[in-house]
Amino acid sequence: MTLFKLPSAPSGRHVLLFTAFSCVALLFLTLASTRAQTAAVLRLKPIVTVEADTVRLGDLIEGAGPSADIQLFGAPQPGTSGMISTSRIVNAAREHGLTGIETNGLSSVAVRRLGRRISAEEISRAITRALIDQQQLGLDAEVELNSGQMEVTVESTATEPVVVRNL
């Protein structure tokens, strides 16, 4: 009388089926894991800094993916800041197929545009050069501006020197 029955050795067919099933299961788990990793979390950024004259979807929303380069709003003037309401951003993103954006309780997003300040001295030197070039002033002349704190802010990418176009 036998109390325990020893299992028979698995046949080649059972081993093949088990291996195939394991491979399929592993493939599905890998695909599910990859899909979960590539499904980006869309999250609103609280503060944005731009250089261009437009604000793009990717500037405002982390994880915007291929939609990141879509232009949504005009940017503030160089060297200044502005606010965009969260509802405007979410509505604009929805129009471009992005939904489920985490706003983290924000009511608006601050947008700052970089700029380069041009001082009164730079402007004065440019006017002096232009007047000397047109022979309206001698080589030793110097123009002084009396308009107080005259400064101009231009785009941060503007790196060329100040030039007078029309006197």
Secondary structure, 3 states (H helix, E strand, C coil): CCCCCCCCCCCHHHHHHHHHHHHHHHHHHHHHHHHHHHCCCCEECCEEEECCCEEEHHHHEECCHHHHHCEEEECCCCCCEEEEEHHHHHHHHHHCCCCCCECCCCCEEEEEECEEEECHHHHHHHHHHHHHHCCCCCCCCCCCCCCCCCCEEEECCCCCCCCCCCC
